[in-house]
Amino acid sequence: MDPSEQFCHNPACPLRGQVGQGNIGVHSQRDRRYQCHRCGKTFSATRGTAYDQLRTAVDTVTLVLTLLCHGCPLQAIVAAFGLDERTVAVWQARAGQQCQAVHAHLVEAGRVDVQHVQVDEIWAKLVGQRVWMAMALAVPSRLWLGGVVSSHRDLPLITALVQRVRRCAGSAAILVGVDGLASYVTAFRRVFRTPVHTGRRGRPRLVPEHGLLIGQVVKQYAHRHGVRVSRRIIQGTREAIGAVIAATHGGTDINTAYIERPNATFRSSLAPLARRGRAIAHTDAVLTAGMYLVGCADNFCWVHASLRQLAPPGAPLQWQERTPAMAAGLTDHRWTMSELLHYQIPLPAWVPPKRRGRPPKASRLPALGTVA
């Protein structure tokens, strides 16, 4: 147990969320609990993680969640480990919430140099209905930028996805590759706008942000077979789009090929997404939890062969494997599944409450040496 890496989880503590302040001590080695010397509150070492208040061994929970994000059906895990199906479902839901919080804290913090984004949507079967999963990918780092689940493939679904892309991007000067769905163009043009304040009354005018490029790939089918592919430049010039594609190694022309690879990864890693399978999800919340579990494992835990670099001289191996989070500069090493599920999100800084009413008399008295 290392108190120097912990912070207070008490929302009312003035030192909440601050690491290295010397206010955290070990309260119980046997129970693995810490104590804040400022507020006196105690908390467990797993507070704020997916393992908080679980009675099962941490290694067992980690192994089960690892199997879930590699496509193992829930029924197989129940039969192999002798667990209750509801218990495994709760673990997956808690892990999904943990991964969603980690994604919002690290990826959606606006520090990713996106440059080139590709977006697409896939369908999945729930009990009695079909839903859509819209997802985005940063081409240079292969970083999964998030996804949204909805029962309708419409403009609100695409707008929610584009808003996540905007929160991830450190700059609005990006190239966007989309398919023939018209909602993508509308959503990107609406979200990537900035207000122009002129000092007049009323809502300021919204203008498109400088540097946004949009390329569209339209595929035509006949008898369920592709017969024609046309590429359109929606916003920007061909020279500007070609320069971004060459700089990010995103192919030779406008395409959506890089987002198709994560689609296959999600289909093979998330059991409810199998086209002909019996592990059908019951609610969209279960699908969302599984989506973020697989997406964060792909970002932080799984290395990509296309991201490897030559190792420095004297290294034991010729190549240095990297995860998308390492390529994007978010982490400095490959995370394990336990590190991902143990990651604690810092609380926002404590703000003293505003005092209502008149100030105390002591604060209204004149200071020494001054004339009233």
C-alpha positions in Angstrom: 0.0 0.0 0.0 1.4 3.4 -1.1 -0.4 6.4 0.5 1.6 8.8 -1.7 -0.4 7.7 -4.8 -3.8 8.0 -3.2 -6.2 11.0 -2.8 -9.1 11.7 -0.5 -12.5 10.7 -1.9 -14.6 12.7 0.5 -16.5 15.4 -1.6 -16.5 17.8 1.4 -12.7 17.5 2.1 -10.7 20.6 1.0 -7.9 18.2 -0.3 -10.2 15.9 -2.3 -8.7 14.6 -5.5 -5.2 15.9 -4.7 -2.2 13.5 -4.8 1.0 14.1 -2.9 -0.3 16.5 -0.2 0.8 14.3 2.7 -2.8 13.9 4.1 -3.3 10.2 3.3 -2.1 7.5 5.7 -2.7 3.8 6.1 -5.6 3.0 8.3 -5.6 -0.8 8.1 -3.2 -3.1 6.3 -5.4 -6.1 6.7 -8.5 -4.4 5.3 -6.5 -2.3 2.8 -8.0 1.0 3.9 -6.6 4.5 3.9 -7.4 7.5 6.0 -7.3 11.2 5.2 -5.8 13.2 8.1 -7.5 16.4 7.0 -11.1 15.3 7.2 -10.7 12.0 9.2 -12.6 9.9 6.6 -11.4 6.4 5.7 -11.8 4.7 2.4 -10.7 1.4 0.8 -7.9 1.0 -1.7 -10.4 0.1 -4.4 -12.7 3.1 -3.9 -13.8 4.6 -7.2 -12.8 1.6 -9.3 -14.6 -1.4 -10.8 -13.6 -3.6 -7.8 -15.1 -1.4 -5.1 -17.2 -3.4 -2.6 -16.8 -6.7 -4.4 -16.5 -9.9 -2.4 -15.0 -12.1 -5.1 -11.2 -12.2 -5.5 -9.8 -9.5 -7.8 -8.0 -12.0 -10.0 -11.2 -13.9 -10.7 -13.1 -10.7 -11.6 -10.2 -9.5 -13.9 -10.1 -12.9 -15.6 -13.9 -12.9 -16.2 -13.9 -9.4 -17.6 -10.9 -10.3 -19.9 -12.9 -13.2 -21.3 -15.9 -11.0 -21.8 -13.9 -8.4 -23.9 -12.5 -11.2 -26.0 -15.9 -12.5 -27.2 -16.6 -15.2 -24.6 -20.3 -15.6 -24.2 -21.8 -15.0 -20.8 -23.3 -18.5 -20.7 -19.9 -20.1 -21.1 -18.4 -18.0 -18.3 -21.3 -19.0 -16.0 -20.8 -22.7 -16.8 -17.0 -22.6 -16.4 -16.7 -20.6 -13.2 -19.9 -21.6 -11.5 -21.0 -18.0 -11.1 -24.5 -16.6 -11.2 -25.4 -14.9 -14.4 -26.6 -11.8 -12.6 -23.3 -11.5 -10.9 -21.3 -11.5 -14.1 -23.8 -9.0 -15.6 -23.2 -6.7 -12.7 -19.4 -7.0 -13.1 -19.7 -6.1 -16.8 -21.9 -3.1 -16.0 -19.5 -1.8 -13.4 -16.5 -2.4 -15.7 -18.4 -0.5 -18.5 -19.0 2.4 -16.2 -15.4 2.4 -15.1 -14.1 2.3 -18.7 -16.5 5.1 -19.7 -15.2 7.3 -16.9 -11.6 6.6 -17.9 -12.4 7.4 -21.5 -14.0 10.6 -20.6 -11.1 11.6 -18.3 -8.2 10.7 -20.7 -9.5 10.6 -24.2 -12.3 13.2 -24.1 -10.1 15.8 -22.4 -9.3 17.6 -25.7 -5.6 16.6 -25.7 -5.6 14.2 -28.7 -4.0 15.4 -31.9 -6.7 13.8 -34.1 -5.8 15.2 -37.6 -7.8 12.5 -39.5 -11.0 11.0 -38.3 -13.2 8.3 -39.8 -16.7 7.5 -38.5 -19.1 4.6 -39.2 -22.0 2.8 -37.7 -22.9 -0.9 -37.3 -26.1 -2.6 -36.3 -26.7 -5.1 -33.5 -29.5 -7.2 -32.4 -31.2 -6.8 -29.0 -34.1 -8.9 -27.8 -37.0 -8.0 -30.1 -35.3 -5.1 -31.8 -32.3 -3.8 -33.7 -30.0 -0.9 -32.5 -27.2 1.0 -34.1 -23.7 1.7 -32.8 -22.0 4.8 -34.2 -18.2 4.9 -33.6 -15.2 7.1 -34.5 -11.5 6.4 -34.9 -8.4 8.6 -35.1 -6.4 7.3 -38.1 -2.9 8.3 -37.1 -3.0 6.7 -33.7 -5.8 4.2 -34.3 -7.4 5.6 -31.1 -11.0 4.7 -30.6 -12.8 8.0 -29.9 -16.0 6.6 -28.4 -19.4 5.4 -29.5 -23.1 6.0 -29.1 -25.9 3.4 -29.1 -29.4 4.2 -30.3 -32.4 2.4 -31.7 -32.6 4.8 -34.6 -30.0 5.6 -37.3 -30.8 9.3 -37.5 -29.4 12.8 -36.9 -29.5 12.7 -33.0 -27.4 9.6 -33.0 -24.8 11.0 -35.4 -24.8 14.4 -33.6 -24.0 12.7 -30.2 -21.1 10.9 -31.8 -19.7 14.1 -33.4 -19.9 15.9 -30.1 -17.7 13.2 -28.6 -15.2 13.7 -31.4 -15.2 17.4 -30.8 -14.4 16.8 -27.1 -11.5 14.5 -28.0 -10.0 16.7 -30.7 -7.4 19.2 -29.5 -7.9 21.2 -32.7 -10.8 21.7 -35.1 -8.5 21.5 -38.1 -9.2 17.8 -38.9 -10.1 15.7 -41.9 -13.3 13.7 -41.6 -14.0 10.6 -43.7 -17.7 9.6 -43.8 -19.9 7.3 -45.8 -23.0 8.3 -47.8 -25.3 9.0 -44.8 -26.3 12.6 -45.1 -26.6 13.1 -41.3 -22.8 13.0 -41.0 -22.3 16.2 -43.1 -25.1 18.0 -41.2 -23.8 17.0 -37.8 -20.2 17.9 -38.4 -21.1 21.3 -39.8 -23.4 22.0 -36.8 -21.0 20.9 -34.1 -17.8 22.3 -35.5 -18.9 25.9 -35.3 -17.8 28.8 -33.1 -19.8 31.8 -32.0 -18.8 35.3 -33.2 -19.4 37.9 -30.5 -20.1 41.4 -31.8 -21.4 43.0 -28.7 -25.0 43.2 -29.9 -28.0 41.7 -28.2 -29.2 38.2 -29.1 -27.5 34.9 -29.9 -24.1 35.3 -31.6 -23.7 34.1 -35.2 -22.1 30.7 -35.5 -19.5 30.3 -38.3 -17.7 27.1 -39.3 -14.4 26.6 -37.7 -11.3 27.0 -39.8 -9.5 23.9 -41.1 -12.4 21.4 -41.1 -12.2 19.1 -44.1 -15.0 16.6 -45.0 -14.7 13.8 -47.6 -17.5 11.4 -48.4 -17.4 7.9 -49.8 -20.7 6.8 -51.4 -21.1 3.1 -52.2 -23.8 1.9 -54.5 -25.1 -1.7 -54.3 -27.1 -3.9 -56.6 -28.4 -7.3 -55.4 -26.5 -6.9 -52.1 -23.2 -6.5 -54.0 -21.1 -3.3 -54.4 -21.1 -2.1 -58.0 -19.7 1.5 -57.7 -17.8 3.7 -55.3 -17.7 7.5 -55.7 -15.7 10.0 -53.6 -16.9 13.5 -53.0 -15.3 16.6 -51.4 -17.9 18.2 -49.2 -15.7 20.8 -47.5 -12.2 21.9 -48.4 -10.0 21.4 -51.4 -8.6 18.2 -53.0 -5.0 19.5 -52.3 -5.7 20.1 -48.6 -7.4 16.7 -48.2 -4.6 14.9 -50.0 -2.0 16.6 -47.8 -3.7 15.4 -44.6 -4.1 11.9 -46.0 -0.4 11.8 -46.9 0.7 13.2 -43.6 -1.4 10.7 -41.5 -0.6 7.7 -43.8 -4.4 7.3 -44.3 -4.2 5.7 -47.8 -4.1 7.2 -51.2 -7.6 8.8 -51.4 -10.7 9.5 -49.4 -11.8 6.3 -47.7 -13.4 4.8 -44.6 -11.2 1.6 -44.5 -9.6 2.3 -41.1 -12.9 2.4 -39.2 -13.9 -0.9 -40.8 -11.1 -2.7 -38.9 -12.4 -1.6 -35.4 -15.9 -2.7 -36.6 -14.5 -6.2 -37.2 -12.8 -6.1 -33.8 -16.0 -5.2 -32.0 -17.9 -7.9 -33.8 -15.4 -10.5 -32.8 -14.7 -9.2 -29.2 -18.3 -8.5 -28.1 -20.5 -11.6 -28.1 -23.9 -9.8 -28.7 -22.5 -8.3 -31.9 -22.0 -11.7 -33.6 -24.3 -11.8 -36.6 -25.4 -15.4 -36.0 -25.1 -16.0 -32.3 -27.3 -16.8 -29.3 -25.7 -14.3 -26.9 -28.1 -11.5 -27.6 -28.1 -8.5 -25.3 -31.4 -7.5 -23.5 -30.9 -3.8 -23.2 -28.9 -1.1 -24.8 -27.2 -0.4 -21.5 -25.6 -3.8 -21.6 -24.4 -3.1 -25.1 -23.0 0.2 -24.1 -21.1 -1.3 -21.2 -19.6 -4.0 -23.4 -18.7 -1.4 -26.1 -16.7 0.7 -23.7 -15.1 -2.3 -22.1 -13.8 -3.5 -25.5 -13.0 0.0 -26.7 -10.9 0.9 -23.7 -9.1 -2.4 -23.8 -8.3 -1.8 -27.4 -7.0 1.7 -26.6 -5.0 1.0 -23.5 -4.3 -2.8 -23.3 -4.0 -4.2 -26.8 -1.0 -3.5 -29.0 -1.4 -2.8 -32.8 1.1 -4.2 -35.3 0.7 -1.1 -37.5 1.8 1.2 -34.6 5.1 -0.5 -33.7 8.3 1.5 -34.0 12.0 0.6 -34.2 13.4 0.2 -30.7 16.3 2.3 -29.6 19.9 1.0 -29.9 20.7 -1.6 -27.3 17.2 -2.7 -26.7 16.6 -6.4 -26.3 13.9 -6.4 -29.1 14.1 -4.8 -32.6 10.6 -3.4 -32.5 8.7 -1.5 -29.8 5.1 -2.4 -29.6 2.6 0.3 -28.9 -1.1 0.7 -28.0 -3.2 3.4 -29.5 -3.1 5.4 -26.2 0.7 5.3 -26.4 0.7 6.5 -30.0 -1.6 9.3 -29.0 0.6 10.3 -26.1 -2.0 9.5 -23.4 0.1 6.7 -21.6 3.8 5.8 -21.5 3.3 2.0 -21.3 1.0 -0.8 -22.1 -1.7 -1.1 -19.5 -2.9 -4.4 -18.1 -6.6 -5.1 -17.7 -6.1 -4.8 -13.9 -4.5 -1.3 -14.4 -7.5 -0.2 -16.5 -10.0 -1.4 -14.0 -8.0 0.0 -11.0 -7.6 3.5 -12.5 -9.0 6.1 -10.1 -10.5 9.2 -11.6 -9.4 12.3 -9.6 -12.2 14.4 -8.1 -12.6 18.0 -9.1 -10.8 20.6 -6.9 -12.7 21.6 -3.8 -14.4 25.0 -4.0 -15.3 26.7 -0.6 -19.0 27.4 -0.3 -20.1 31.0 -0.7 -21.0 32.7 2.5 -24.5 34.1 2.5 -25.6 37.3 4.3 -23.4 40.0 5.8 -19.7 39.3 6.5 -18.7 38.9 10.1 -17.8 42.0 12.1 -14.2 41.1 12.4 -13.8 41.3 8.6 -15.5 44.8 8.5 -13.2 46.3 11.2 -10.4 48.6 9.8 -6.9 47.2 9.8 -4.3 48.5 12.3 -2.5 51.6 11.2 -5.4 52.8 8.9 -7.8 55.6 9.3 -11.5 54.7 9.5 
